[in-house]
């Protein structure tokens, strides 16, 4: 990922937290031919000397062979994004742009043995179910033969991350008046991603006067 400006760069810990909280991304690899990609849910395991991204694919996915061969994978994780018009700024002669947050995690892949499929399924489900306001569902509740058939149809891939790139492009380089003007416009844009970016921009400079409430003003 090309970091557009130093203020936009996420620190590694923040980038990993962002990716883990999203838990869904695009896994891409290439073997010299056309790149191959798959959208996958994943979990991140932070070991003392290694960050590991673990996900699964259907057994017939061409990425499985690339993982078995130890190919390098890129996991691209996107957050909210929104277009910003040039006439939203308080200052004149600004340039229209796109604000967004994204993280790229890359490194060599390895294919896990089939006997690890259940552990992966349990860990992935536990992470995803914990985000929902309900009692957690688990694989243990599935009929045994159906569960086994499902687990035998997938392969688990681990990417040993050796490069972490995160970018949070929220107009950090703009003056306060422009920062507030754009955040206010995003808050009124009517889309969830735009409102999320507005909230994130307010959190960066919470002492300024905005036209919308933020987390810091909640009762």
C-alpha positions in Angstrom: 0.0 0.0 0.0 1.3 3.4 -0.9 0.9 5.7 2.2 -0.2 9.0 0.7 1.0 11.2 3.6 2.8 10.3 6.9 -0.2 11.5 9.0 -2.4 8.9 7.4 -0.3 5.9 8.4 -1.7 3.6 11.0 0.7 2.3 13.6 1.1 -1.5 13.4 -0.9 -2.2 16.6 -3.7 0.0 15.5 -3.7 -1.6 12.0 -3.9 -5.1 13.5 -6.7 -4.0 15.9 -8.6 -2.5 12.9 -8.2 -5.7 10.8 -9.2 -8.0 13.7 -12.3 -5.9 14.4 -13.4 -6.1 10.8 -12.7 -9.8 10.5 -13.4 -9.9 6.7 -11.2 -9.1 3.7 -9.9 -10.0 0.3 -7.2 -12.7 0.1 -5.1 -12.4 -3.0 -2.2 -14.4 -4.4 -0.5 -14.9 -7.8 1.7 -17.6 -9.2 3.1 -15.6 -12.1 -0.3 -15.6 -13.9 -3.4 -13.7 -13.2 -3.9 -12.8 -9.5 -6.6 -15.0 -7.8 -8.7 -13.6 -4.9 -11.3 -14.7 -2.5 -13.4 -12.7 0.0 -12.9 -14.4 3.4 -13.7 -14.1 7.1 -10.6 -14.5 9.2 -9.1 -14.4 12.6 -5.8 -12.9 13.7 -3.5 -14.7 16.1 -0.8 -12.6 17.7 2.0 -14.8 18.9 5.2 -13.5 20.7 7.2 -13.3 17.5 4.6 -13.8 14.8 1.3 -12.4 13.6 -0.9 -15.0 11.8 -4.0 -14.5 9.8 -6.1 -17.7 9.6 -9.0 -18.3 7.2 -10.5 -21.1 5.2 -11.4 -21.8 1.6 -13.4 -24.4 -0.2 -11.2 -27.3 -1.1 -11.5 -26.6 -4.8 -10.4 -23.0 -4.6 -7.3 -22.3 -6.7 -5.8 -20.4 -3.8 -5.5 -23.7 -1.9 -2.7 -24.9 -4.2 -0.9 -21.6 -3.9 -1.0 -21.8 -0.1 0.3 -25.4 -0.3 3.2 -24.1 -2.4 4.0 -21.3 0.2 3.0 -18.4 -2.1 2.9 -14.9 -0.7 -0.7 -13.7 0.1 -2.1 -10.3 0.6 -5.1 -9.8 2.9 -6.8 -6.4 2.1 -9.2 -5.2 4.8 -11.4 -2.3 4.0 -13.3 -0.1 6.4 -15.7 2.8 5.7 -15.1 5.1 2.7 -16.8 8.1 1.3 -16.4 10.7 -1.4 -15.7 14.3 -0.4 -16.6 17.1 -2.8 -14.3 20.1 -3.1 -17.1 22.6 -2.2 -17.6 20.9 1.2 -14.5 22.6 2.6 -14.4 26.0 4.3 -11.3 27.0 2.4 -11.4 27.7 -1.3 -9.7 25.8 -4.1 -9.6 22.4 -2.4 -9.5 19.2 -4.3 -12.2 16.5 -4.3 -11.0 13.3 -2.6 -12.0 10.0 -1.1 -11.6 9.3 2.6 -11.2 5.8 3.8 -9.6 3.4 6.2 -7.8 0.2 5.0 -5.2 -2.3 6.1 -3.0 -4.6 4.1 -1.4 -7.7 5.7 1.0 -9.8 3.6 3.4 -12.7 4.0 4.0 -16.3 3.0 1.1 -18.8 3.4 0.9 -22.4 4.6 -1.8 -25.0 4.3 -2.9 -26.5 7.6 -3.6 -30.2 8.1 -7.2 -31.3 7.9 -7.3 -32.2 11.6 -7.1 -28.5 12.5 -10.4 -27.7 10.6 -12.6 -28.0 13.7 -10.3 -25.8 15.9 -10.4 -23.2 13.2 -14.2 -23.4 12.8 -14.6 -23.1 16.6 -12.3 -20.1 16.8 -13.8 -18.3 13.8 -17.3 -18.8 15.1 -16.5 -17.7 18.6 -15.0 -14.5 17.3 -17.9 -13.7 15.0 -20.7 -14.7 17.4 -19.1 -12.5 20.2 -20.0 -9.5 18.0 -23.8 -10.3 18.2 -26.1 -9.5 21.1 -27.3 -13.1 21.6 -26.1 -16.3 23.0 -23.3 -17.7 20.9 -24.0 -20.5 18.4 -21.4 -23.2 18.0 -20.5 -26.1 15.8 -21.3 -28.4 18.7 -25.0 -27.9 18.1 -24.8 -29.3 14.5 -25.7 -32.9 13.6 -22.5 -34.8 13.6 -22.5 -36.1 10.0 -23.5 -32.7 8.6 -20.7 -31.0 10.6 -18.1 -33.5 9.4 -19.1 -33.1 5.8 -18.9 -29.3 6.1 -15.4 -29.5 7.8 -14.1 -32.0 5.2 -15.0 -29.6 2.4 -12.7 -26.8 3.5 -9.0 -26.2 3.8 -7.5 -23.8 6.4 -4.8 -21.4 5.3 -2.5 -19.4 7.5 -0.6 -16.3 6.4 2.5 -15.5 8.4 2.4 -11.8 8.3 5.7 -10.0 7.7 4.4 -6.7 6.4 1.7 -4.6 8.0 0.4 -1.5 6.1 -2.5 0.6 7.4 -3.9 3.8 6.2 -6.5 6.0 7.8 -7.1 8.9 5.4 -9.3 11.3 7.4 -8.0 14.7 6.2 -5.6 14.9 9.1 -3.5 17.4 7.1 -6.3 20.0 6.8 -6.9 23.0 9.1 -9.6 22.8 11.8 -12.2 24.7 9.8 -11.9 22.3 6.9 -11.8 19.3 9.1 -15.1 20.3 10.8 -16.8 21.3 7.6 -16.1 18.0 6.0 -17.0 16.0 9.1 -20.4 17.9 9.3 -21.1 17.1 5.6 -20.3 13.4 6.0 -22.5 13.2 9.1 -25.4 14.5 7.0 -24.6 12.4 3.9 -27.2 9.8 4.8 -25.0 6.7 4.5 -23.6 4.5 7.2 -20.0 4.6 5.9 -20.0 8.4 5.7 -21.4 8.8 9.2 -18.8 6.4 10.5 -16.0 8.5 9.0 -17.6 11.6 10.5 -17.5 10.0 13.9 -13.8 9.0 13.4 -12.9 12.5 12.3 -14.6 14.0 15.4 -12.7 11.5 17.6 -9.4 12.8 16.1 -10.2 16.4 17.1 -12.9 16.2 19.8 -12.4 19.7 21.1 -13.8 21.4 18.0 -17.5 22.4 17.5 -19.4 20.0 15.3 -23.0 20.0 14.2 -23.5 16.3 15.2 -23.1 14.4 18.4 -20.2 12.1 18.9 -19.2 9.3 21.3 -17.6 11.8 23.6 -21.0 13.6 24.0 -23.1 10.4 24.7 -24.9 10.4 28.1 
